[in-house]
Amino acid sequence: PHAIRLEGDLTLGGLFPVHSRGPPGVPCGPLKKEKGIHRLEAMLYALDMVNRDPTLLPNLTLGARILDTCSRDTYALEQALGFVRSLVPPPGGEGLCADGSTPRRPPPERLVGVIGASASSVSIMVA
């Protein structure tokens, strides 16, 4: 999937149409510079400015998980499900390792909000 991930204490999600809608059978088409890349860069710039200023969020850093919607509602929904997958336990429980111990899973991502999507049809589907 098309995604950017930056580690942080708190994570902001982003859903942007970095690519346009692809032809039938292909979710993503060509890059969208003005309405896709520029919005993605604006979010990254804002996160950088907040994280550089020690007075805004002392002792916290903002991270990001930015996903490409490809201007397609169904693809965006599939991408957005990634935001909640880490919160849902695996099917069949945690399982066991070969030595009989419980597997160690990373702590769930602390997703505190999602920015986007830019089109109403995509926002409705993701909501």
Secondary structure, DSSP 8 states (H G I E B T S, - for coil): --EEEE--SEEEEEEE--EEE-STT-SEEEE-IIIIIHHHHHHHHHHHHHHH-TTTSTT--EEEEEEE-TT-HHHHHHHHHHHHHTTS--TT-S---TTS----------EEEEEE-SSHHHHHHH-
